[in-house]
Amino acid sequence: MPSISARIPDDERDELEEVAALLEEDRSTTIRKALDEGLSRIRIRIAVEQYQSGEISVNEAARLAGVSLAEWLEICRERNLTTQLSPEDIEGDADAATEL
C-alpha cells in the first residue's frame, strides 16, 4: 500500500487522536476511514449538484456518486431532489435501469 504524508493543523491532529481513541484504532486506520468517508461524501455532493442542475442523468449521478441506482434514488428521496430532465433522459435512464 503506498504511503502519503500531509501537514495538518494541531487542532485537527488532536481531533484525529481523539477519534482514533474513540474507535480504539491507530491513527493510520482512522485516517484511511476518514479519507474513505470524506471522498464518498464529496462524490455524492458533486453528483447531487450536477443532477439537481440537470447536467447529468440518474444513472450518471449514481455512477459519479459511486452508489447503486437504488442507493442514488434513496439519496434523492432523502434530499427531496428535483431536476429538469427531458422525457428522452428519463427514457434512457429507464432503459439503462432495466439492463442492471
Sequence and secondary structure as in RCSB ss.txt:
>XXXX:A:sequence
MPSISARIPDDERDELEEVAALLEEDRSTTIRKALDEGLSRIRIRIAVEQYQSGEISVNEAARLAGVSLAEWLEI
CRERNLTTQLSPEDIEGDADAATEL
>XXXX:A:secstr
         HHHHHHHHHHHHHHT  HHHHHHHHHHHHHHHHHHHHHHHHHHTTSS HHHHHHHHTS HHHHHHH
HHHHT      HHHHHHHHHHHHH 
